[in-house]
Amino acid sequence: MIESVTEQAPANLSTTKAGNPFYYMRPLVAFALIFFLISLGDAIMSYSSPIFLEKALGSATLMGLVLGASSIVGFFADLFMSEWFRGKSYKFFLFWTLVFAFSFPVIFLFLPPIIIFFLLAMAVWGIYYEMMQFSNYHFINRQIKRQNRTFAWSLFMAFKSLGYTLGPIIAGLLIDRHMSQAFIAAFGFFAIAAFGALLFMKVQKMKRHENHAQAEEPYEEKKSVWHVIKVWVVLGKKIWPLFIFTFMLFLVDSTFWSIGTVLAEKLHVEHGVQGELLLTVYTIPSLFVGLLASIAAAPFGKKRGAYIAGLTSGLVLALLGFVENPYVIFGVAFVSAIFSSLAFPLISSTYADYVDRLDNLGNDLIGLQGAAHSMSYVVGPIIAGFLADRVGDQLTFTMMGIALAITAILMILLTPRKIRMPLKALHSV
């Protein structure tokens, strides 16, 4: 049963309502549906943007450099949002996620296809993606009890994966007609998500009045960005193995969503297959595998379970450079993704546990994890584009798989079984 942290049933609430095992799960599923719609729009943009940029710029390396700009902005967004928006609720982050999400396809649709506007689009992308991560963390940590968070993250990732499974298919079909249709479709899904978010917030507001729950997160004093950096240094000394592993997981992910989209189009042109299936088979496993994360973690624990899953994913991915049949390529990507789909919710749930222990400093750890994502998406497309221009698209995946496997082995050997949060050191910063 999924239970609420902040919306506990009051004593005078009917026993039928309080005892309903699905009552507290409804907000989780509703929020996950909004997340699905945003992910679907983002998946269409993620598939279409590298193709659009490579055609406009004429180089995979330049395409990677422009894509990396979104994550440079995302990195600074993590840094500043940790302090500027301390004490804000998930609703604040969700609202601004949608505002910036709308702007992304609008820039490509209505502004001239020149480098300055490409960089503006990347900046918008970087901001709304990080806003979405903050919204998710605050929702789960405020609404879901600790013992249920692995399930909650698995459910979120299943809905996200559904969006990223359908997105490339929709984008591929629309791009065949005209690139602009893909951007229009993304805008449409963001609009539906905004409508759903308004309904969700209205219902949640009514429930708060009914249950006399607190509407907002408690106010916390804002500090300087330099303070965030010092906090990140203290936290980094403790959770650096998780940070490095998270970075590598997202580095592989960024390769799929940069060079992978280019490879998908080449498979379509050279072999006559539906190339967008490469991204589809990569995302399908998260629809069901992530929901087994709690079971997978039982023998090893969350951290080591994530490392073992990452090791297996990397070893399988390394095979992709040595096969030619497009359907075998799809198969290798699918099997590799099965194991990465286990690693992502396990590592996210691990971070969520530490966020809970940090109380009012939890925002800083969310930002630090987001920094790992942003940094990987800065260097990932650049490295992948550089390698693709020199060794080819498929061998680029081989190299990324080997790097992930080596990282996982090192983290298995170097990560302590218990990582204690340095609360005393943090409060003295």
C-alpha positions in Angstrom: 0.0 0.0 0.0 1.3 3.4 -0.9 0.7 5.9 1.9 1.0 9.6 2.1 3.6 11.3 4.3 2.0 14.8 4.5 -1.6 13.9 3.9 -2.2 11.4 6.7 -5.8 10.5 7.3 -7.2 12.5 10.2 -8.9 10.9 13.1 -12.4 11.9 11.9 -12.0 10.6 8.4 -14.2 7.7 7.6 -12.6 4.2 8.2 -13.7 3.2 4.7 -11.7 6.0 3.1 -8.7 5.6 5.4 -8.7 1.9 5.0 -8.9 1.9 1.2 -5.6 0.4 0.0 -5.9 2.4 -3.3 -6.7 5.8 -1.7 -3.1 7.0 -1.2 -2.0 5.5 -4.5 -4.3 7.6 -6.6 -2.1 10.8 -6.3 1.0 8.8 -7.3 -0.6 7.4 -10.4 -2.2 10.7 -11.3 1.1 12.6 -11.0 2.9 9.8 -12.9 0.3 10.3 -15.8 1.3 14.0 -16.0 4.9 12.9 -16.0 4.1 10.5 -18.8 2.7 13.2 -21.0 5.6 15.5 -20.4 8.0 12.6 -21.1 6.1 11.8 -24.3 6.5 15.4 -25.6 10.1 15.4 -24.4 10.8 12.1 -26.2 9.5 13.5 -29.5 11.8 16.5 -29.1 14.7 14.3 -28.0 14.4 12.2 -31.1 13.7 15.0 -33.5 16.2 17.6 -32.2 19.5 15.7 -33.0 18.3 14.9 -36.6 17.2 18.5 -37.1 20.4 19.9 -35.7 22.7 17.5 -37.7 21.0 18.4 -40.9 21.1 22.1 -40.2 24.8 22.1 -39.0 26.1 19.3 -41.3 28.2 17.6 -38.6 27.7 15.1 -35.8 30.4 16.8 -33.8 28.7 20.2 -34.0 25.4 18.6 -33.3 26.9 17.1 -30.1 28.4 20.5 -29.1 25.0 22.2 -29.4 23.2 19.4 -27.6 25.8 19.6 -24.8 24.8 23.3 -24.3 21.4 22.2 -22.9 23.2 20.4 -20.1 25.6 23.1 -19.3 22.5 25.2 -18.6 21.1 22.3 -16.7 24.2 22.1 -14.5 23.9 25.7 -13.5 20.1 25.2 -13.0 20.9 22.5 -10.5 23.4 24.8 -8.8 21.1 27.8 -8.5 17.7 26.1 -8.0 19.0 24.3 -4.9 19.2 27.6 -3.2 17.0 30.0 -5.1 14.0 27.8 -4.8 14.6 26.3 -1.4 11.4 25.6 0.4 9.3 25.4 -2.9 6.9 22.6 -3.4 6.6 20.2 -6.3 3.8 22.3 -7.7 6.1 25.3 -8.2 8.6 23.1 -10.1 5.9 21.4 -12.1 4.4 24.8 -13.2 7.8 26.1 -14.5 8.6 22.7 -16.1 5.5 23.2 -18.3 6.2 26.9 -19.0 9.7 26.1 -20.3 8.6 22.8 -22.0 6.1 24.8 -24.2 9.0 27.1 -25.2 11.2 24.4 -26.6 9.2 23.3 -29.7 8.0 26.9 -30.2 11.6 28.1 -30.8 12.2 25.5 -33.4 8.9 26.2 -35.1 8.9 30.0 -35.3 12.5 31.3 -35.0 15.1 31.1 -37.7 17.3 28.0 -37.9 20.5 29.7 -36.8 23.0 28.8 -34.1 21.9 31.5 -31.5 18.3 30.2 -31.5 19.6 26.6 -31.4 21.5 27.5 -28.2 18.4 29.2 -26.8 16.3 26.1 -27.4 19.0 24.0 -25.7 19.0 26.4 -22.7 15.2 26.1 -22.3 15.5 22.3 -22.6 18.1 22.1 -19.9 16.0 24.2 -17.5 12.8 22.4 -17.8 14.4 19.0 -17.6 16.0 19.9 -14.2 12.7 21.5 -13.0 11.0 18.2 -13.7 13.5 16.3 -11.7 13.1 18.6 -8.7 9.3 18.3 -9.0 9.5 14.5 -9.0 11.8 14.3 -6.0 9.7 16.7 -3.9 6.5 14.9 -4.8 7.8 11.4 -3.9 9.6 12.6 -0.7 6.6 14.5 0.5 3.9 12.0 -0.5 5.5 8.6 -0.2 6.8 6.7 2.8 10.4 5.7 2.6 9.7 1.9 2.4 7.6 2.5 -0.7 9.9 4.8 -2.6 11.6 2.1 -4.7 8.2 1.2 -6.0 7.3 4.8 -6.5 10.4 5.5 -8.5 9.9 2.3 -10.5 6.4 3.4 -11.3 7.6 6.8 -12.4 10.2 5.3 -14.6 7.7 2.9 -16.1 5.5 5.8 -17.1 8.5 7.8 -18.3 9.6 4.8 -20.4 6.2 4.5 -21.9 6.5 8.1 -23.1 10.0 7.4 -24.4 8.9 4.2 -26.1 6.0 5.9 -27.9 7.8 9.2 -28.6 10.3 7.9 -31.2 7.6 6.0 -33.1 5.4 9.1 -33.2 8.4 11.3 -34.1 9.6 8.9 -36.8 6.2 8.8 -38.5 5.8 12.6 -38.4 9.3 13.4 -39.5 8.6 11.4 -42.7 5.9 13.9 -43.4 7.7 17.1 -42.2 9.9 17.9 -39.3 7.6 20.6 -38.0 4.8 18.1 -37.4 7.0 16.5 -34.7 7.4 19.8 -33.0 3.7 20.5 -33.2 2.9 17.1 -31.7 5.3 17.7 -28.8 3.6 21.1 -28.1 0.3 19.3 -28.0 1.3 16.7 -25.5 2.8 19.5 -23.2 -0.6 21.2 -23.5 -2.5 18.1 -22.4 0.0 17.7 -19.5 -0.7 21.3 -18.4 -4.4 20.7 -18.4 -3.9 17.5 -16.3 -1.6 19.3 -13.9 -4.3 22.0 -13.3 -6.9 19.4 -12.5 -4.5 17.5 -10.3 -3.5 20.6 -8.3 -7.2 21.5 -7.8 -8.0 18.0 -6.5 -5.0 18.1 -4.2 -5.9 21.5 -2.8 -9.4 20.2 -2.0 -7.9 17.2 -0.2 -5.6 19.5 1.8 -8.6 21.5 3.0 -10.4 18.3 3.8 -7.5 16.8 5.7 -6.2 20.1 7.2 -2.8 19.3 5.7 -0.1 21.9 5.2 -0.2 23.3 1.7 3.4 24.2 1.1 6.9 23.1 2.1 8.2 24.9 5.2 10.1 28.1 4.4 13.9 27.8 4.5 16.4 30.6 4.5 18.1 31.0 1.1 21.9 31.0 1.1 24.5 31.8 -1.5 25.5 29.7 -4.5 29.0 29.4 -2.9 27.3 27.8 0.0 25.7 25.2 -2.4 29.2 24.4 -3.8 30.6 23.9 -0.3 27.7 21.6 0.6 28.2 19.7 -2.7 31.9 19.2 -1.8 31.0 17.8 1.6 28.3 15.5 0.2 30.6 14.5 -2.7 33.2 13.2 -0.4 30.6 10.7 0.9 28.5 9.8 -2.2 31.2 10.1 -4.9 30.8 6.4 -6.0 27.1 7.0 -6.6 27.8 10.2 -8.4 30.3 8.6 -10.8 28.1 5.6 -11.5 25.1 7.9 -12.1 27.2 10.0 -14.4 28.1 6.9 -16.5 24.5 5.6 -16.6 23.4 8.9 -18.0 26.4 9.1 -20.3 25.2 5.9 -22.1 21.7 7.3 -22.1 22.9 10.5 -23.7 24.6 8.4 -26.4 21.3 6.7 -27.3 19.5 10.1 -27.4 22.2 11.8 -29.6 24.1 9.3 -31.8 21.3 6.7 -31.4 18.8 8.9 -33.2 21.3 9.4 -36.1 22.0 5.6 -36.2 18.3 5.0 -36.2 17.8 7.2 -39.3 20.7 5.5 -41.1 19.2 2.0 -40.4 16.0 3.3 -41.9 17.8 4.6 -45.0 20.3 1.8 -45.5 18.2 -1.2 -44.5 14.7 -0.1 -45.1 13.7 -0.9 -41.5 11.8 1.4 -39.0 15.0 2.8 -37.5 13.1 4.6 -34.7 12.6 1.1 -33.2 16.2 1.4 -31.9 15.0 4.0 -29.4 11.8 2.2 -28.8 13.4 -1.1 -27.9 15.9 0.8 -25.7 13.0 2.3 -23.7 10.6 -0.7 -23.6 12.3 -2.6 -20.8 11.7 0.2 -18.3 7.9 -0.3 -18.8 8.1 -3.5 -16.8 11.7 -4.2 -15.6 11.8 -1.2 -13.2 8.8 -2.5 -11.3 10.9 -5.5 -10.3 13.7 -3.3 -8.9 12.6 -4.0 -5.3 12.9 -7.7 -5.9 16.3 -7.3 -7.6 17.6 -5.2 -4.7 16.8 -7.8 -2.1 19.9 -10.1 -2.4 22.4 -7.3 -2.9 20.9 -4.0 -1.6 20.0 -1.0 -3.7 23.5 0.3 -4.4 25.2 -3.0 -5.3 22.1 -4.2 -7.2 22.4 -1.0 -9.3 26.1 -1.7 -9.9 25.6 -5.3 -10.9 22.8 -4.3 -13.3 25.0 -1.5 -14.8 27.9 -4.0 -15.3 25.7 -6.4 -17.2 24.2 -3.7 -19.2 27.6 -2.4 -20.3 28.9 -5.8 -21.2 25.9 -6.5 -23.5 26.1 -3.0 -25.0 29.7 -3.6 -26.0 28.6 -6.2 -28.5 26.6 -3.6 -30.5 29.6 -2.6 -32.6 30.2 -6.1 -33.9 26.8 -6.9 -35.5 25.4 -5.8 -38.8 21.9 -7.1 -39.0 19.6 -4.2 -37.8 17.3 -6.6 -35.9 20.3 -8.0 -34.0 21.3 -4.4 -33.2 17.7 -3.9 -31.8 18.1 -7.1 -29.8 21.4 -6.0 -28.2 20.0 -2.6 -27.3 16.9 -4.3 -25.8 18.9 -6.7 -23.6 21.3 -4.0 -22.5 18.4 -1.8 -21.6 16.8 -4.5 -19.5 19.6 -4.2 -17.0 20.0 -0.4 -17.2 16.3 -0.2 -16.4 17.0 -2.0 -13.2 19.9 0.3 -12.3 18.1 3.6 -12.7 15.3 3.1 -10.2 17.6 1.5 -7.7 20.1 4.4 -7.8 17.3 7.0 -7.7 15.7 5.3 -4.7 19.1 5.3 -3.0 19.4 9.0 -3.5 15.8 9.5 -2.2 16.7 7.7 1.0 19.7 10.1 1.6 17.5 13.1 0.7 15.1 12.1 3.4 18.0 11.8 6.0 19.2 15.3 5.1 15.9 17.1 5.9 16.3 20.7 4.9 19.5 20.0 3.0 17.8 17.5 0.7 17.5 20.0 -2.1 21.3 20.1 -2.3 21.6 16.4 -2.9 18.8 16.5 -5.5 20.8 19.2 -7.2 24.0 17.2 -6.9 22.4 14.1 -8.5 21.0 16.5 -11.2 24.5 17.8 -11.8 25.7 14.2 -12.6 22.9 14.0 -15.2 23.7 17.5 -16.6 27.5 16.9 -16.8 26.9 13.6 -18.6 24.7 15.3 -21.1 27.3 18.0 -21.6 30.1 15.7 -22.4 28.1 12.7 -23.6 26.8 14.1 -26.9 30.2 15.8 -27.6 32.2 12.6 -26.9 29.7 10.5 -28.8 29.6 12.9 -31.8 33.5 13.0 -31.9 33.7 9.2 -31.7 31.0 8.7 -34.3 32.8 10.9 -36.8 36.0 8.8 -36.4 35.0 5.2 -35.6 31.3 5.1 -36.6 28.0 5.1 -34.7 28.0 1.5 -33.6 31.6 1.3 -32.3 30.7 4.4 -30.3 28.2 2.3 -28.3 30.8 -0.4 -27.8 33.2 2.1 -26.2 30.4 3.5 -24.0 29.4 0.0 -22.9 33.0 -0.9 -21.9 33.3 2.3 -20.0 30.1 1.6 -18.1 31.2 -2.0 -17.2 34.6 -0.8 -15.9 32.9 1.9 -13.8 30.5 -0.6 -12.3 33.3 -3.0 -11.4 35.3 -0.2 -9.7 32.2 1.0 -7.8 31.4 -2.5 -6.5 35.0 -2.7 -5.1 35.2 0.9 -3.7 31.7 1.7 -2.4 31.3 1.3 1.4 28.3 -0.9 2.4 27.0 2.0 4.6 27.2 5.6 3.5 26.5 7.9 6.4 25.4 11.5 5.7 27.9 14.0 7.2 25.2 16.0 9.0 27.6 17.6 11.5 29.9 18.8 8.7 27.0 20.0 6.6 25.5 22.1 9.4 28.9 23.7 10.0 29.3 24.9 6.4 
